[in-house]
Amino acid sequence: MGIWRRIRGLGAVYLQNSICVLPLTAEHQRQLRMVQSDIERAGGEAVIFETLALDPKQEELVVSRFKHDRDQDYEEFLDKCADYKREIDKEVKAGHYTFAEVKENDEDLKKLKGWLERIKVLDFYGAPARVAAEKQLAECEALLDGYANEVFEREQNAKSVPARKPALAQPPAAKVTERTRKT
């Protein structure tokens, strides 16, 4: 299972059990040779070879599998972006305008950015959902910017409003009664 994950982590598409393809790059060759070595040390067999599709239709079939796999990754990413937006919306509705919330949401945004970059590295053929993923990330960034600006503005306003001094105690006003008037 670990080998399968490593190969999938390179962006490979499995055509059948134990048969996968990757675009031909020096990095992929190096990584596959390390995987091959690990498999052989564990007593298994691994064969790495270079191949060409016999016709454009076959090549497009393989390319469409790559795009499909990346689209699935982008769809999962889009779900997390929707979760991120809901989280900020929840904080706004609850009136949680704190630096701690900004920091937490900033960390979550950094994770989203890193995740999208990792997907894009494996998007060898430009999967269709990539554009939507990049757009959603930009919307998440804008949402955080707006939220953070509101937090900073509220903090500045809180600092610039002079603290009210308690009113000095006034002696109670003299009561005028019938009796005091006659004297």
N, C-alpha and C positions, 0 to 999 in steps of 0.2 A: 504494500500500500504506500509505503514511503517513497518508493521509486516512482510509482504512478503520480504521486503528488509533485515530485520534483520535475518530472517531465511536463505535467500540466502547467506547472509554474513557469515553464519556459514559453508557454503559449501553444504547445503542441495540440493537434487535433487527432483524436483516435479514429481511425477508419474501421478497425475491428479490434477485438481483444488483442492487446499487446502489439498492435501495429499502429504506429502514429507517424505523423508528418510534421515537419517544421520547414519554414523557408531556409534556404541555404545561406548561412552567415558564418563567419569565423567564430563568433560567440557561441552559436548553437553547436557547431562542431566540437568546440572545446568542452562545453557543458555535457554533450552527449557522450563524449569519450570518458569523462569522469563518471557518468552514470554507468556506462558499459563496464568500466573497471570495478565499480562497486558491485554490480550484478555478478561478474565473474568471480570476484573474491568470495561472494556468498554461495558460489557453486552453481550459478545459473548461466544462461547463454544470452548474449545480446549481439545483434547484427545491426550495423549502421551502414547504410548505403545511400548513394545519391540517385535520384530518379527524375524522370521527366514524364509529364502526362503525354499520352499518345495523340491527343487532339485538344483543341481549345475547350470543347465541351467538358471533357474530363477535368481539365485544369480549373474551369469555372466551378465545377461541382466541389472540388476541394476548397477553393477560395470561399465559396458560399458557406462551407462548414466553419471556416475560420471566422467569418463575419458573424455567423449565428452564435458561436461561442462567446465572442466579444459582446454582442448585443445582449446576451444573457447577463454578462458581468455589468454592462452599463445599466440594464434594467434594475438590477439589485442596487446599484449605486443611486439611481433615481429614487428608489424607495427610501433610501437613507436620507437623501436630500429632503424629501417630503417630511420625514420624521423630524429633521433638523428645523425646518420651517415651522412645524407644529409646536416644537419646543419653545422657540422664541415667541411665537404667538401666545402660547400659554403664559409665559413670563410677563408679557405686555399686559394681557388681560388681568393677571393677578397683581399687577403693579409692582413687580419685582425689578426695580431699577437699581441694581447694585453692581459694583465693580466685580464682585465674586461671580455673578452671573455672566458678565461680559467675558471674564477670563475663562470660565468653563465653556462658553459657547465658542470662544476663539480657539480653544484647544480642539473642540469637536470639528471646527471648520478646517483646521490644519490637518486633521485625520482624513477628512473628506478629500482635501486637495491631494494628499499623498496617495490615497486610494485611487483617485482618478488618474494620477500620473502612472501608477503601476499598471492600470488597465490599458492606458494608451501605449505603453511600451510594448504590450503584447498585441496591440491592434495593428497587425501587419498590413491589412488591406482596407482600412478605413470603414469600419462597421457603421451602418446608418445611424444607430442610436448615439454615436459619439457627439454629434452636434447638440442633441437634446441634453446630454450629460454636461457638456461644457456650459450650456445656457443655464441649466439649473444651478450649477456651482456658482456662476456669476450672480444669480439671483440670491443665493444663500449669502454671498459676500456682501451684496448690497443691503440685505436685510440686517445682517450683523452690524454693518456700518451705521445704519439708521438707528438701531437699538443702542449701540454704543454711544452715538452722539447724544441721544436722549439722556442716557445715564450721565454722561459728562456734563451736559447742560444742567440737569437737575442738581448735580453735585456743586457746580459753580454757583447756581442760584442759591443754594442752601448756605454757601460760604459768604456770599455777598449781601445777604439780608442781615442787617444788624440785629443782634439779639435784643429783644425788648427788655427794658429794665422794668422790674416790677414797680407798679405805682406805689408812691409813698402812702403810708396809711394816713388817712385824713381823720381828724377828730370828728366824732359824730356831730351832726348839726344840732344846734340847740332846739329843743322842742318848745314850741310856743303853745302853751295851754291857757285855759281861762284863768287859772289861778295865777300864773306868772304875769299876766297882763294887769291884773288888779293891783298888784303890788308895785 
